[in-house]
Amino acid sequence: MYDLILLLVLLSLGYFFGTYLEKKHYKSILKREKELKSILLFDTKLIPPELQASGGQMVVGHVVVSIDYFKRFVAGLRKLLGGRLKTYESLLDRARREAVLRMKAHAQESDANMIFNIKFETASISKGARDTIGSVEVYVYGSAVKATQ
Amino acid sequence: MLLSNLEILPNKRVVKHLGLVQGSTVRAKHAGKDILASFKNVFGGELKAYTELMQEARDEALQRMVAQAESTGANAVLNIRFATSSVAQGAAELFAYGTAVVLEER
């Protein structure tokens, strides 16, 4: 009985706080994406020779995010049937966008306006094991360049 | 020391190649922070303690790589890559490698 109550409490805490935090996070992501729109990203290695470029210092951005209890529960149910795990999709989307924004912010500090050779790395910290923290690390890096077109 | 993950830098010329340099570190997570993080796991959101931990570890790996590059007399490391592997439950190895070179303004 107590287990059931605990589960329901955790689920509702996860649902309300998780939804609130996610909305807040998306709002801040959208706002910062607008602010940093001027920095262009490339995953090519070679800087086009027609650009007047200088610099090339490495910039990094990374974040570790955790899933909330409710979403994890829903994903657990979903796993019985297979298909899209929407709750995890939004977690990874948030993590990647946040990491890119942090990298862009670093580039802006050094006055760069382009980042080349961007690489993403994603590491699962829990690897889906039971009773561990469902969280994911996203790491992104590239070389910041100041260039005029 | 200029660190970059490009192979060719604008306005710079490689005058000497010094070969591969690398740095790595193995880190375990802090038990106390782990408990705090497990609370966070109910609500979701960023695990700041882990973010910091991973950043510290990557900085350490990079520093070791830079130290190696400095000892060979390089002034830049090009084409840097990162790799992560989990060694044991709750521990991770962070690895950084690149090519040490001497650069000159063109």
gemmi code that builds the backbone of each chain (N, CA, C; Angstrom):
import gemmi

chains = {
    "A": [
        ("MET", (0.828, -1.203, 0.000), (0.000, 0.000, 0.000), (0.868, 1.262, 0.000)),
        ("TYR", (1.847, 1.282, 0.955), (2.740, 2.445, 1.039), (3.549, 2.599, -0.238)),
        ("ASP", (3.912, 1.444, -0.815), (4.679, 1.475, -2.060), (3.887, 2.175, -3.157)),
        ("LEU", (2.592, 1.849, -3.190), (1.731, 2.433, -4.218), (1.613, 3.943, -4.036)),
        ("ILE", (1.460, 4.352, -2.746), (1.350, 5.791, -2.460), (2.636, 6.495, -2.868)),
        ("LEU", (3.785, 5.881, -2.516), (5.082, 6.459, -2.854), (5.227, 6.609, -4.368)),
        ("LEU", (4.810, 5.556, -5.072), (4.887, 5.585, -6.538), (4.064, 6.729, -7.109)),
        ("LEU", (2.826, 6.851, -6.571), (1.953, 7.915, -7.075), (2.518, 9.301, -6.767)),
        ("VAL", (3.097, 9.439, -5.560), (3.687, 10.732, -5.199), (4.851, 11.064, -6.134)),
        ("LEU", (5.713, 10.070, -6.344), (6.866, 10.283, -7.222), (6.426, 10.605, -8.644)),
        ("LEU", (5.385, 9.882, -9.099), (4.887, 10.112, -10.455), (4.346, 11.515, -10.614)),
        ("SER", (3.555, 11.958, -9.618), (2.963, 13.285, -9.761), (4.024, 14.372, -9.599)),
        ("LEU", (4.989, 14.163, -8.685), (6.091, 15.124, -8.561), (6.839, 15.230, -9.882)),
        ("GLY", (7.144, 14.055, -10.442), (7.876, 14.002, -11.712), (7.100, 14.692, -12.803)),
        ("TYR", (5.774, 14.427, -12.840), (4.952, 15.004, -13.901), (4.916, 16.525, -13.815)),
        ("PHE", (4.586, 17.044, -12.606), (4.420, 18.499, -12.490), (5.746, 19.237, -12.608)),
        ("PHE", (6.747, 18.812, -11.837), (8.035, 19.516, -11.896), (8.722, 19.297, -13.235)),
        ("GLY", (8.656, 18.063, -13.721), (9.305, 17.741, -14.994), (8.754, 18.572, -16.131)),
        ("THR", (7.415, 18.653, -16.206), (6.783, 19.432, -17.273), (7.138, 20.907, -17.139)),
        ("TYR", (7.091, 21.389, -15.885), (7.406, 22.797, -15.638), (8.842, 23.111, -16.044)),
        ("LEU", (9.783, 22.250, -15.600), (11.197, 22.496, -15.902), (11.477, 22.398, -17.388)),
        ("GLU", (10.789, 21.440, -18.041), (11.037, 21.289, -19.474), (10.543, 22.510, -20.250)),
        ("LYS", (9.361, 22.993, -19.869), (8.829, 24.184, -20.539), (9.744, 25.373, -20.358)),
        ("LYS", (10.235, 25.517, -19.118), (11.123, 26.621, -18.795), (12.404, 26.514, -19.623)),
        ("HIS", (12.907, 25.283, -19.708), (14.151, 25.053, -20.437), (13.977, 25.380, -21.923)),
        ("TYR", (12.873, 24.906, -22.511), (12.634, 25.169, -23.931), (12.514, 26.659, -24.203)),
        ("LYS", (11.877, 27.370, -23.271), (11.721, 28.809, -23.422), (13.093, 29.483, -23.459)),
        ("SER", (13.942, 29.074, -22.532), (15.269, 29.689, -22.477), (16.107, 29.284, -23.686)),
        ("ILE", (15.926, 28.037, -24.160), (16.654, 27.592, -25.355), (16.262, 28.443, -26.554)),
        ("LEU", (14.958, 28.645, -26.732), (14.481, 29.417, -27.888), (14.987, 30.851, -27.838)),
        ("LYS", (14.991, 31.409, -26.638), (15.435, 32.790, -26.470), (16.921, 32.908, -26.835)),
        ("ARG", (17.732, 31.992, -26.288), (19.168, 32.071, -26.546), (19.509, 31.708, -27.987)),
        ("GLU", (18.707, 30.816, -28.589), (18.964, 30.475, -29.998), (18.778, 31.705, -30.881)),
        ("LYS", (17.803, 32.532, -30.519), (17.582, 33.765, -31.268), (18.771, 34.713, -31.109)),
        ("GLU", (19.249, 34.813, -29.857), (20.354, 35.738, -29.572), (21.641, 35.340, -30.299)),
        ("LEU", (21.848, 34.024, -30.406), (23.120, 33.541, -30.961), (23.001, 33.098, -32.418)),
        ("LYS", (21.937, 33.570, -33.077), (21.672, 33.138, -34.444), (22.800, 33.528, -35.403)),
        ("SER", (23.496, 34.606, -35.065), (24.513, 35.126, -35.994), (25.732, 34.225, -36.103)),
        ("ILE", (25.914, 33.322, -35.141), (27.067, 32.416, -35.222), (26.693, 31.206, -36.070)),
        ("LEU", (27.438, 31.005, -37.164), (27.114, 29.909, -38.075), (27.903, 28.657, -37.704)),
        ("LEU", (27.242, 27.517, -37.869), (27.882, 26.248, -37.530), (28.120, 25.435, -38.799)),
        ("PHE", (29.287, 24.775, -38.848), (29.603, 23.920, -39.995), (30.179, 22.620, -39.452)),
        ("ASP", (29.855, 21.510, -40.097), (30.574, 20.308, -39.673), (31.617, 19.891, -40.706)),
        ("THR", (31.973, 20.826, -41.567), (33.055, 20.552, -42.518), (34.391, 20.925, -41.893)),
        ("LYS", (35.416, 20.236, -42.343), (36.737, 20.443, -41.778), (37.446, 21.635, -42.400)),
        ("LEU", (37.265, 21.773, -43.710), (37.993, 22.824, -44.423), (37.212, 24.129, -44.410)),
        ("ILE", (37.901, 25.193, -44.074), (37.286, 26.510, -44.148), (37.345, 26.939, -45.614)),
        ("PRO", (36.216, 27.329, -46.205), (36.242, 27.736, -47.609), (37.298, 28.802, -47.841)),
        ("PRO", (38.175, 28.621, -48.837), (39.307, 29.534, -49.008), (38.909, 30.962, -49.351)),
        ("GLU", (37.658, 31.141, -49.851), (37.258, 32.504, -50.200), (36.909, 33.349, -48.963)),
        ("LEU", (36.805, 32.706, -47.806), (36.525, 33.458, -46.579), (37.813, 34.053, -46.028)),
        ("GLN", (37.700, 35.285, -45.524), (38.836, 35.912, -44.844), (38.755, 35.481, -43.379)),
        ("ALA", (39.427, 34.385, -43.056), (39.251, 33.819, -41.724), (40.500, 33.976, -40.870)),
        ("SER", (40.272, 33.996, -39.556), (41.401, 33.971, -38.624), (40.945, 33.269, -37.352)),
        ("GLY", (41.897, 32.804, -36.572), (41.580, 32.111, -35.326), (41.594, 30.610, -35.506)),
        ("GLY", (40.728, 29.896, -34.821), (40.687, 28.445, -34.929), (40.800, 27.767, -33.578)),
        ("GLN", (40.622, 28.544, -32.507), (40.671, 27.989, -31.159), (39.475, 27.057, -30.933)),
        ("MET", (39.723, 25.965, -30.239), (38.650, 25.009, -29.962), (37.660, 25.575, -28.937)),
        ("VAL", (36.385, 25.374, -29.197), (35.348, 25.744, -28.219), (34.515, 24.498, -27.917)),
        ("VAL", (34.070, 24.386, -26.676), (33.301, 23.204, -26.287), (32.013, 23.609, -25.574)),
        ("GLY", (31.054, 22.713, -25.569), (29.835, 22.929, -24.806), (29.334, 21.574, -24.372)),
        ("HIS", (28.877, 21.461, -23.158), (28.326, 20.160, -22.783), (27.340, 20.286, -21.637)),
        ("VAL", (26.547, 19.254, -21.492), (25.514, 19.279, -20.459), (25.168, 17.837, -20.075)),
        ("VAL", (24.818, 17.655, -18.817), (24.295, 16.367, -18.368), (22.858, 16.612, -17.951)),
        ("VAL", (21.917, 15.942, -18.585), (20.526, 16.121, -18.170), (19.924, 14.801, -17.723)),
        ("SER", (18.966, 14.943, -16.843), (18.313, 13.774, -16.281), (16.851, 13.759, -16.701)),
        ("ILE", (16.334, 12.585, -16.837), (14.920, 12.424, -17.155), (14.133, 12.454, -15.842)),
        ("ASP", (12.869, 12.857, -15.893), (12.101, 12.834, -14.640), (11.391, 11.490, -14.451)),
        ("TYR", (10.893, 11.295, -13.242), (10.354, 9.988, -12.865), (9.163, 9.579, -13.730)),
        ("PHE", (8.312, 10.556, -14.006), (7.112, 10.278, -14.780), (7.461, 9.807, -16.192)),
        ("LYS", (8.366, 10.543, -16.820), (8.742, 10.197, -18.196), (9.407, 8.843, -18.277)),
        ("ARG", (10.179, 8.552, -17.248), (10.855, 7.260, -17.230), (9.851, 6.131, -17.101)),
        ("PHE", (8.842, 6.386, -16.288), (7.770, 5.405, -16.084), (7.021, 5.164, -17.392)),
        ("VAL", (6.676, 6.257, -18.057), (5.954, 6.167, -19.338), (6.785, 5.416, -20.369)),
        ("ALA", (8.099, 5.732, -20.396), (8.976, 5.044, -21.344), (9.048, 3.558, -21.038)),
        ("GLY", (9.009, 3.230, -19.749), (9.023, 1.828, -19.328), (7.805, 1.081, -19.852)),
        ("LEU", (6.639, 1.740, -19.790), (5.405, 1.133, -20.317), (5.481, 0.992, -21.830)),
        ("ARG", (6.002, 2.025, -22.442), (6.108, 2.073, -23.892), (6.992, 0.930, -24.417)),
        ("LYS", (7.980, 0.601, -23.600), (8.932, -0.435, -24.022), (8.266, -1.797, -24.219)),
        ("LEU", (7.129, -1.992, -23.559), (6.411, -3.258, -23.721), (5.876, -3.387, -25.141)),
        ("LEU", (5.477, -2.256, -25.700), (4.842, -2.267, -27.023), (5.797, -1.939, -28.159)),
        ("GLY", (6.883, -1.282, -27.813), (7.802, -0.828, -28.854), (7.316, 0.464, -29.472)),
        ("GLY", (8.116, 1.035, -30.337), (7.734, 2.287, -30.991), (8.535, 3.454, -30.483)),
        ("ARG", (8.044, 4.636, -30.824), (8.783, 5.846, -30.458), (8.726, 6.096, -28.968)),
        ("LEU", (9.892, 6.415, -28.397), (9.926, 6.846, -27.005), (10.000, 8.372, -27.007)),
        ("LYS", (8.830, 8.995, -27.125), (8.793, 10.452, -27.262), (9.425, 11.148, -26.071)),
        ("THR", (9.257, 10.559, -24.892), (9.756, 11.230, -23.694), (11.278, 11.319, -23.708)),
        ("TYR", (11.925, 10.305, -24.271), (13.384, 10.354, -24.365), (13.825, 11.258, -25.507)),
        ("GLU", (13.019, 11.320, -26.553), (13.371, 12.177, -27.685), (13.509, 13.637, -27.258)),
        ("SER", (12.568, 14.094, -26.424), (12.639, 15.496, -26.019), (13.835, 15.725, -25.092)),
        ("LEU", (14.188, 14.706, -24.300), (15.353, 14.833, -23.407), (16.622, 15.044, -24.227)),
        ("LEU", (16.793, 14.218, -25.262), (18.002, 14.316, -26.082), (18.025, 15.596, -26.900)),
        ("ASP", (16.843, 16.000, -27.377), (16.749, 17.243, -28.133), (17.183, 18.422, -27.275)),
        ("ARG", (16.689, 18.456, -26.051), (17.052, 19.537, -25.136), (18.545, 19.526, -24.848)),
        ("ALA", (19.072, 18.341, -24.601), (20.487, 18.223, -24.249), (21.373, 18.714, -25.395)),
        ("ARG", (21.049, 18.287, -26.639), (21.877, 18.677, -27.780), (21.817, 20.183, -28.010)),
        ("ARG", (20.588, 20.720, -27.960), (20.455, 22.155, -28.215), (21.142, 22.978, -27.135)),
        ("GLU", (21.034, 22.534, -25.892), (21.684, 23.245, -24.791), (23.207, 23.216, -24.964)),
        ("ALA", (23.749, 22.050, -25.312), (25.196, 21.916, -25.483), (25.684, 22.828, -26.609)),
        ("VAL", (24.921, 22.860, -27.719), (25.303, 23.712, -28.846), (25.282, 25.182, -28.431)),
        ("LEU", (24.266, 25.555, -27.639), (24.170, 26.943, -27.193), (25.352, 27.334, -26.322)),
        ("ARG", (25.772, 26.406, -25.463), (26.914, 26.720, -24.598), (28.188, 26.867, -25.410)),
        ("MET", (28.305, 26.030, -26.439), (29.469, 26.136, -27.316), (29.449, 27.478, -28.038)),
        ("LYS", (28.261, 27.862, -28.543), (28.127, 29.142, -29.236), (28.471, 30.309, -28.309)),
        ("ALA", (28.038, 30.209, -27.056), (28.318, 31.279, -26.101), (29.828, 31.432, -25.898)),
        ("HIS", (30.535, 30.299, -25.859), (31.997, 30.325, -25.748), (32.610, 31.026, -26.950)),
        ("ALA", (32.081, 30.686, -28.132), (32.614, 31.265, -29.359), (32.380, 32.770, -29.378)),
        ("GLN", (31.226, 33.185, -28.889), (30.898, 34.609, -28.875), (31.850, 35.387, -27.969)),
        ("GLU", (32.233, 34.753, -26.852), (33.166, 35.397, -25.925), (34.482, 35.734, -26.619)),
        ("SER", (34.909, 34.837, -27.530), (36.175, 35.095, -28.220), (35.936, 35.794, -29.560)),
        ("ASP", (34.735, 36.392, -29.716), (34.465, 37.230, -30.882), (34.409, 36.474, -32.203)),
        ("ALA", (34.186, 35.181, -32.165), (34.133, 34.408, -33.404), (32.719, 34.455, -33.968)),
        ("ASN", (32.590, 34.233, -35.280), (31.248, 34.192, -35.845), (30.955, 32.911, -36.627)),
        ("MET", (31.917, 31.994, -36.636), (31.678, 30.700, -37.281), (32.365, 29.607, -36.481)),
        ("ILE", (31.769, 28.438, -36.478), (32.410, 27.292, -35.823), (32.489, 26.160, -36.833)),
        ("PHE", (33.698, 25.646, -37.037), (33.911, 24.587, -38.023), (34.193, 23.247, -37.354)),
        ("ASN", (34.009, 22.191, -38.139), (34.328, 20.823, -37.728), (33.660, 20.428, -36.407)),
        ("ILE", (32.366, 20.623, -36.349), (31.637, 20.312, -35.123), (31.434, 18.808, -34.984)),
        ("LYS", (31.714, 18.319, -33.795), (31.518, 16.892, -33.519), (30.638, 16.757, -32.282)),
        ("PHE", (29.705, 15.821, -32.363), (28.846, 15.548, -31.211), (29.271, 14.238, -30.561)),
        ("GLU", (29.207, 14.220, -29.262), (29.430, 12.959, -28.566), (28.333, 12.798, -27.531)),
        ("THR", (27.732, 11.638, -27.480), (26.663, 11.400, -26.522), (27.028, 10.183, -25.691)),
        ("ALA", (26.960, 10.334, -24.384), (27.273, 9.208, -23.517), (26.129, 8.994, -22.552)),
        ("SER", (25.662, 7.761, -22.459), (24.638, 7.457, -21.465), (25.347, 7.127, -20.163)),
        ("ILE", (24.938, 7.787, -19.105), (25.633, 7.559, -17.838), (25.101, 6.320, -17.145)),
        ("SER", (23.802, 6.086, -17.267), (23.240, 4.949, -16.525), (23.206, 3.676, -17.365)),
        ("LYS", (23.247, 3.834, -18.691), (23.108, 2.696, -19.593), (21.840, 1.893, -19.341)),
        ("GLY", (20.800, 2.567, -18.880), (19.506, 1.928, -18.699), (19.432, 0.918, -17.571)),
        ("ALA", (20.448, 0.890, -16.706), (20.431, -0.077, -15.606), (19.360, 0.295, -14.581)),
        ("ARG", (18.877, -0.674, -13.888), (17.863, -0.428, -12.853), (18.458, 0.330, -11.682)),
        ("ASP", (17.632, 1.126, -11.043), (18.018, 1.866, -9.839), (19.226, 2.767, -10.038)),
        ("THR", (19.463, 3.170, -11.253), (20.498, 4.176, -11.459), (19.829, 5.405, -12.056)),
        ("ILE", (20.618, 6.432, -12.220), (20.062, 7.685, -12.675), (19.952, 7.700, -14.189)),
        ("GLY", (18.747, 7.909, -14.686), (18.548, 7.953, -16.126), (18.993, 9.290, -16.663)),
        ("SER", (20.236, 9.352, -17.085), (20.727, 10.642, -17.541), (21.661, 10.462, -18.718)),
        ("VAL", (21.845, 11.547, -19.443), (22.629, 11.473, -20.655), (23.549, 12.685, -20.716)),
        ("GLU", (24.756, 12.455, -21.206), (25.675, 13.567, -21.382), (25.857, 13.836, -22.863)),
        ("VAL", (25.743, 15.091, -23.229), (26.022, 15.469, -24.609), (27.207, 16.420, -24.603)),
        ("TYR", (28.165, 16.134, -25.449), (29.373, 16.934, -25.540), (29.535, 17.354, -26.983)),
        ("VAL", (29.764, 18.612, -27.214), (29.930, 19.077, -28.587), (31.141, 19.998, -28.640)),
        ("TYR", (31.935, 19.848, -29.685), (33.114, 20.703, -29.811), (33.402, 21.047, -31.267)),
        ("GLY", (34.102, 22.150, -31.446), (34.441, 22.609, -32.782), (35.493, 23.697, -32.682)),
        ("SER", (35.875, 24.255, -33.822), (36.892, 25.302, -33.826), (36.268, 26.624, -34.225)),
        ("ALA", (36.430, 27.619, -33.359), (35.807, 28.924, -33.585), (36.698, 29.787, -34.463)),
        ("VAL", (36.085, 30.408, -35.443), (36.817, 31.189, -36.428), (36.115, 32.526, -36.612)),
        ("LYS", (36.897, 33.561, -36.774), (36.309, 34.858, -37.117), (36.509, 35.057, -38.608)),
        ("ALA", (35.418, 35.201, -39.330), (35.544, 35.275, -40.791), (34.613, 36.321, -41.364)),
        ("THR", (35.027, 36.926, -42.449), (34.154, 37.843, -43.174), (33.882, 37.255, -44.553)),
        ("GLN", (32.632, 37.332, -44.953), (32.259, 36.709, -46.224), (32.507, 37.652, -47.403)),
    ],
    "B": [
        ("MET", (49.615, 28.024, -26.203), (49.278, 26.754, -26.891), (47.910, 26.900, -27.568)),
        ("LEU", (47.900, 26.728, -28.865), (46.642, 26.823, -29.612), (46.062, 25.423, -29.776)),
        ("LEU", (44.831, 25.254, -29.316), (44.160, 23.965, -29.469), (43.061, 24.110, -30.507)),
        ("SER", (42.999, 23.183, -31.423), (41.982, 23.272, -32.465), (41.631, 21.888, -32.960)),
        ("ASN", (40.404, 21.709, -33.415), (40.106, 20.422, -34.034), (40.029, 20.521, -35.553)),
        ("LEU", (40.621, 21.574, -36.081), (40.767, 21.681, -37.532), (42.105, 21.072, -37.949)),
        ("GLU", (42.215, 20.710, -39.226), (43.487, 20.191, -39.718), (44.349, 21.305, -40.290)),
        ("ILE", (43.665, 22.255, -40.930), (44.381, 23.375, -41.532), (43.814, 24.657, -40.946)),
        ("LEU", (44.668, 25.458, -40.359), (44.202, 26.704, -39.757), (44.367, 27.855, -40.729)),
        ("PRO", (43.428, 28.806, -40.702), (43.560, 29.948, -41.596), (44.771, 30.802, -41.226)),
        ("ASN", (45.466, 31.269, -42.230), (46.626, 32.160, -42.068), (47.784, 31.561, -41.284)),
        ("LYS", (47.810, 30.245, -41.169), (48.909, 29.619, -40.421), (49.497, 28.489, -41.254)),
        ("ARG", (50.761, 28.216, -40.996), (51.461, 27.198, -41.766), (52.168, 26.269, -40.781)),
        ("VAL", (52.084, 24.982, -41.038), (52.779, 24.028, -40.160), (54.232, 23.970, -40.598)),
        ("VAL", (55.136, 24.255, -39.656), (56.551, 24.177, -40.028), (57.202, 22.894, -39.542)),
        ("LYS", (56.594, 22.261, -38.525), (57.180, 21.016, -38.013), (56.074, 20.125, -37.452)),
        ("HIS", (56.095, 18.859, -37.838), (55.131, 17.897, -37.302), (55.786, 17.117, -36.171)),
        ("LEU", (55.082, 16.992, -35.064), (55.686, 16.332, -33.905), (54.937, 15.072, -33.476)),
        ("GLY", (53.942, 14.693, -34.214), (53.273, 13.422, -33.951), (52.135, 13.501, -32.944)),
        ("LEU", (51.584, 12.344, -32.644), (50.394, 12.246, -31.795), (50.711, 12.550, -30.338)),
        ("VAL", (49.859, 13.331, -29.707), (49.935, 13.528, -28.259), (48.588, 13.154, -27.662)),
        ("GLN", (48.605, 12.662, -26.451), (47.356, 12.220, -25.843), (47.347, 12.461, -24.333)),
        ("GLY", (46.170, 12.515, -23.784), (46.004, 12.661, -22.349), (44.728, 11.965, -21.940)),
        ("SER", (44.765, 11.300, -20.794), (43.527, 10.649, -20.360), (43.402, 10.705, -18.853)),
        ("THR", (42.198, 10.527, -18.383), (41.957, 10.467, -16.948), (40.772, 9.544, -16.693)),
        ("VAL", (40.809, 8.842, -15.582), (39.679, 7.990, -15.194), (39.059, 8.596, -13.955)),
        ("ARG", (37.779, 8.840, -14.013), (37.093, 9.492, -12.889), (35.933, 8.639, -12.403)),
        ("ALA", (35.739, 8.671, -11.097), (34.552, 8.037, -10.525), (33.652, 9.136, -9.994)),
        ("LYS", (32.370, 8.859, -9.899), (31.476, 9.895, -9.403), (31.487, 9.923, -7.875)),
        ("HIS", (31.181, 11.102, -7.369), (31.187, 11.377, -5.944), (29.899, 10.812, -5.333)),
        ("ALA", (30.054, 10.033, -4.250), (28.880, 9.370, -3.671), (27.833, 10.382, -3.186)),
        ("GLY", (28.287, 11.448, -2.535), (27.367, 12.453, -2.006), (26.597, 13.145, -3.121)),
        ("LYS", (27.342, 13.506, -4.169), (26.704, 14.159, -5.303), (25.742, 13.208, -6.007)),
        ("ASP", (26.088, 11.928, -5.944), (25.247, 10.931, -6.569), (23.880, 10.858, -5.894)),
        ("ILE", (23.878, 11.013, -4.571), (22.612, 10.987, -3.825), (21.769, 12.202, -4.215)),
        ("LEU", (22.414, 13.357, -4.274), (21.700, 14.572, -4.692), (21.150, 14.423, -6.111)),
        ("ALA", (21.973, 13.815, -6.967), (21.542, 13.629, -8.352), (20.351, 12.685, -8.432)),
        ("SER", (20.288, 11.716, -7.521), (19.163, 10.785, -7.579), (17.855, 11.461, -7.164)),
        ("PHE", (17.947, 12.512, -6.339), (16.752, 13.311, -6.052), (16.307, 14.037, -7.302)),
        ("LYS", (17.306, 14.577, -7.979), (17.053, 15.327, -9.206), (16.382, 14.429, -10.251)),
        ("ASN", (16.654, 13.149, -10.146), (16.123, 12.197, -11.101), (14.593, 12.081, -11.040)),
        ("VAL", (14.027, 12.504, -9.921), (12.563, 12.510, -9.806), (11.987, 13.673, -10.613)),
        ("PHE", (12.662, 14.831, -10.507), (12.128, 16.045, -11.125), (12.583, 16.256, -12.565)),
        ("GLY", (13.699, 15.651, -12.911), (14.258, 15.887, -14.244), (15.063, 17.167, -14.272)),
        ("GLY", (15.744, 17.417, -15.375), (16.514, 18.645, -15.509), (18.006, 18.399, -15.483)),
        ("GLU", (18.740, 19.491, -15.512), (20.190, 19.359, -15.612), (20.807, 18.873, -14.309)),
        ("LEU", (21.779, 17.969, -14.432), (22.537, 17.498, -13.270), (23.839, 18.296, -13.230)),
        ("LYS", (23.778, 19.445, -12.542), (24.909, 20.384, -12.597), (26.183, 19.768, -12.045)),
        ("ALA", (26.032, 18.962, -10.979), (27.212, 18.353, -10.358), (27.939, 17.463, -11.358)),
        ("TYR", (27.179, 16.724, -12.152), (27.787, 15.849, -13.150), (28.390, 16.646, -14.292)),
        ("THR", (27.684, 17.710, -14.677), (28.210, 18.561, -15.752), (29.597, 19.076, -15.364)),
        ("GLU", (29.692, 19.558, -14.118), (30.977, 20.075, -13.627), (32.025, 18.975, -13.575)),
        ("LEU", (31.609, 17.827, -13.072), (32.530, 16.691, -12.933), (33.132, 16.303, -14.281)),
        ("MET", (32.269, 16.209, -15.294), (32.743, 15.811, -16.610), (33.641, 16.888, -17.214)),
        ("GLN", (33.291, 18.136, -16.948), (34.116, 19.226, -17.480), (35.502, 19.205, -16.863)),
        ("GLU", (35.543, 19.030, -15.528), (36.835, 18.939, -14.829), (37.675, 17.816, -15.406)),
        ("ALA", (37.019, 16.671, -15.623), (37.738, 15.504, -16.122), (38.280, 15.760, -17.523)),
        ("ARG", (37.465, 16.398, -18.384), (37.936, 16.674, -19.745), (39.069, 17.681, -19.736)),
        ("ASP", (38.946, 18.688, -18.842), (40.026, 19.675, -18.736), (41.328, 18.999, -18.329)),
        ("GLU", (41.216, 18.067, -17.395), (42.389, 17.325, -16.922), (43.030, 16.540, -18.068)),
        ("ALA", (42.200, 15.844, -18.846), (42.710, 15.068, -19.982), (43.387, 15.993, -20.989)),
        ("LEU", (42.750, 17.142, -21.248), (43.329, 18.113, -22.187), (44.661, 18.641, -21.673)),
        ("GLN", (44.704, 18.936, -20.352), (45.927, 19.466, -19.753), (47.083, 18.494, -19.899)),
        ("ARG", (46.783, 17.214, -19.694), (47.829, 16.205, -19.837), (48.315, 16.135, -21.274)),
        ("MET", (47.370, 16.273, -22.192), (47.743, 16.272, -23.606), (48.620, 17.485, -23.918)),
        ("VAL", (48.220, 18.640, -23.386), (48.978, 19.876, -23.619), (50.383, 19.766, -23.031)),
        ("ALA", (50.477, 19.162, -21.831), (51.786, 18.998, -21.191), (52.702, 18.163, -22.073)),
        ("GLN", (52.128, 17.115, -22.647), (52.913, 16.253, -23.534), (53.353, 17.026, -24.778)),
        ("ALA", (52.443, 17.829, -25.309), (52.761, 18.616, -26.500), (53.856, 19.637, -26.197)),
        ("GLU", (53.766, 20.252, -25.003), (54.771, 21.246, -24.621), (56.152, 20.614, -24.507)),
        ("SER", (56.191, 19.392, -23.979), (57.487, 18.736, -23.785), (58.153, 18.392, -25.121)),
        ("THR", (57.363, 18.314, -26.195), (57.978, 18.062, -27.492), (58.300, 19.366, -28.221)),
        ("GLY", (57.952, 20.485, -27.592), (58.289, 21.778, -28.185), (57.259, 22.312, -29.162)),
        ("ALA", (56.028, 21.799, -29.078), (54.986, 22.253, -30.010), (54.382, 23.567, -29.529)),
        ("ASN", (53.779, 24.321, -30.441), (53.019, 25.489, -30.004), (51.530, 25.384, -30.346)),
        ("ALA", (51.139, 24.234, -30.909), (49.716, 24.034, -31.201), (49.409, 22.538, -31.275)),
        ("VAL", (48.169, 22.190, -30.985), (47.711, 20.818, -31.184), (46.522, 20.878, -32.132)),
        ("LEU", (46.629, 20.158, -33.242), (45.570, 20.191, -34.251), (44.783, 18.886, -34.269)),
        ("ASN", (43.606, 18.976, -34.899), (42.741, 17.813, -35.090), (42.457, 17.052, -33.794)),
        ("ILE", (42.097, 17.794, -32.761), (41.824, 17.170, -31.456), (40.513, 16.390, -31.490)),
        ("ARG", (40.519, 15.231, -30.888), (39.288, 14.431, -30.741), (39.156, 14.015, -29.288)),
        ("PHE", (37.911, 13.792, -28.896), (37.630, 13.271, -27.552), (37.022, 11.893, -27.669)),
        ("ALA", (37.312, 11.053, -26.691), (36.653, 9.752, -26.631), (36.317, 9.461, -25.173)),
        ("THR", (35.222, 8.782, -24.969), (34.808, 8.424, -23.611), (34.569, 6.930, -23.563)),
        ("SER", (35.034, 6.287, -22.527), (34.687, 4.881, -22.373), (34.402, 4.610, -20.904)),
        ("SER", (33.457, 3.729, -20.642), (33.185, 3.439, -19.236), (33.977, 2.206, -18.830)),
        ("VAL", (34.756, 2.365, -17.791), (35.671, 1.314, -17.352), (34.957, 0.370, -16.398)),
        ("ALA", (34.298, 0.958, -15.398), (33.560, 0.162, -14.424), (32.258, 0.890, -14.131)),
        ("GLN", (31.403, 0.271, -13.375), (30.146, 0.921, -12.964), (30.473, 2.212, -12.217)),
        ("GLY", (29.979, 3.308, -12.724), (30.187, 4.577, -12.035), (31.538, 5.219, -12.247)),
        ("ALA", (32.320, 4.700, -13.194), (33.599, 5.334, -13.499), (33.732, 5.457, -15.015)),
        ("ALA", (34.381, 6.521, -15.431), (34.523, 6.726, -16.866), (35.930, 7.183, -17.203)),
        ("GLU", (36.395, 6.769, -18.367), (37.671, 7.266, -18.841), (37.415, 8.327, -19.887)),
        ("LEU", (38.116, 9.445, -19.757), (38.008, 10.504, -20.738), (39.362, 10.652, -21.393)),
        ("PHE", (39.328, 10.701, -22.693), (40.549, 10.596, -23.465), (40.555, 11.705, -24.514)),
        ("ALA", (41.665, 12.414, -24.618), (41.782, 13.456, -25.638), (43.066, 13.216, -26.411)),
        ("TYR", (43.000, 13.357, -27.726), (44.212, 13.181, -28.509), (44.235, 14.114, -29.707)),
        ("GLY", (45.427, 14.381, -30.179), (45.582, 15.289, -31.306), (46.994, 15.210, -31.844)),
        ("THR", (47.278, 16.056, -32.823), (48.609, 16.065, -33.424), (49.342, 17.336, -33.024)),
        ("ALA", (50.527, 17.167, -32.453), (51.311, 18.322, -32.026), (52.107, 18.866, -33.218)),
        ("VAL", (52.047, 20.168, -33.383), (52.767, 20.802, -34.496), (53.383, 22.136, -34.047)),
        ("VAL", (54.314, 22.594, -34.821), (54.806, 23.971, -34.647), (54.202, 24.800, -35.773)),
        ("LEU", (53.495, 25.847, -35.389), (52.821, 26.701, -36.377), (53.571, 28.007, -36.565)),
        ("GLU", (53.376, 28.575, -37.724), (54.010, 29.843, -38.036), (52.968, 30.700, -38.744)),
        ("GLU", (53.005, 32.001, -38.505), (52.094, 32.913, -39.225), (52.466, 32.925, -40.705)),
        ("ARG", (51.432, 32.986, -41.532), (51.749, 33.019, -42.947), (51.587, 34.448, -43.477)),
    ],
}
model = gemmi.Model(1)
for chain_id, residues in chains.items():
    chain = gemmi.Chain(chain_id)
    for i, (resn, *xyz) in enumerate(residues, 1):
        res = gemmi.Residue()
        res.name, res.seqid = resn, gemmi.SeqId(i, " ")
        for name, pos in zip(("N", "CA", "C"), xyz):
            atom = gemmi.Atom()
            atom.name, atom.element = name, gemmi.Element(name[0])
            atom.pos, atom.b_iso = gemmi.Position(*pos), 0.0
            res.add_atom(atom)
        chain.add_residue(res)
    model.add_chain(chain)
structure = gemmi.Structure()
structure.add_model(model)
structure.setup_entities()
